[in-house]
Amino acid sequence: MLQEAHHLQAAGRDVVLGFIETHGRADTAALVEGLETTPLREVPYRGLTIKEMDVDAILAQKPEFAIVDELAHTNAPGIRRPKRYQDVEALLEAGVNVITALNIQHLESLNHIVKRLIGVRVHETVPDSFLARADEVVDVDVSVEELRERLREGKIYPIDQVTLALRNFFQPGNLTLLRELSLREVAHDIGRHRENLELLKEPRARRISSGGSVLVCLPSDPHQAEELLCKGWREAIEQDAEWYAVHVETPGESVQRISPRNFRALLDNINLAGDLAAEFVWLKSEDVVNAIVAFAEERNISKIILGRSRRSLLRHLFRRATPERLIREARGFDVEVLREESGEARPFVRGHSGQACEKCPQ
């Protein structure tokens, strides 16, 4: 943002820094030099003095551009608006262009997903409707190892906090998930803008769906269900489609007969499905395959995702309704089987004959 501010200033544009938090980083502080900074508002709170962005002061300056850091910040008590993004909305309504930033975990719709996937509850969020107003969204992306190296060098947190951060939030797995979320959010934003452009060209044009919905066959296997659900979630995002997590209860797998451990695992998987914005459906049938196929036909499903395990847990779930039988009988659908051992999905693509042929993963 600060580099963009310098570019704008060099081009003769009127730009001010509304709020910048350097966190004591020398590189960031150096970029502040040479830019006009609006004085902050000092707010007394519990014996402390908190510095907040002064919206009225910015409006009095009437700049063309304002740079605002820490978008998801919650203002101190006594400030007119409780959230900084609301302050930004006030600037926008007054005709001030705003360049601002937030971390992907602060996006409201991803809050439950972040909590479930990396175990961190983010309390400061920004509504998706705010992000949808943006004229341009830029993903500031670096590799996981580069980010961790910046942390080790003290470019993110003070040196005395680095070890704890690396062991907790900045674990490679967490950063990889967050990076994937941000890249998919930007891709979704690009698609949304493209659709808006098409609607502007053809005011009466209706959006044509690229395909049907996605169905994930939800087992009670705690070792594979998360992978299946995350796979379904990613497919649904890519296709901008609805998706379902479906569990079929057979007489042999009734709630009264499964173990408490497996039942708790199933409930955890149901909660995860909800966190990932799936519609969970609990069906009861003597035949799992027939139930899945009937549901898929009713809900315009285009793809069915299920798992295969040599540990026979899924075999216990499906009984005689094996994945092979589902592949054979689910004509008209793409069926993708996820193998637990390799962690790879092997899709089955149908030709005009309706016969399934196994292809390599894309």
Secondary structure, DSSP 8 states (H G I E B T S, - for coil): -HHHHHHHHHTT--EEEEE---TT-HHHHHHHTTSEE---EEEEETTEEEEE--HHHHHHH--SEEEE--TT-B--TTSSSSBHHHHHHHHHHTT-EEEE---GGGBGGGHHHHHHHHS------B-HHHHHT-S--------HHHHHHHHHTTSSS-GGGHHHHHHTTT-HHHHHHHHHHHHHHHHHHHHHHHHHHHHHHSTT-----SS-EEEEE--S-TTTHHHHHHHHHHHHHHHT--EEEEEEE-GGG-TTTS-HHHHHHHHHHHHHHHHTT-EEEEEE-S-HHHHHHHHHHHTTEEEEEEEE-TTSHHHHHHTT--HHHHHHH-TTSEEEEEETTT--EEEEEE-TT--EEE----
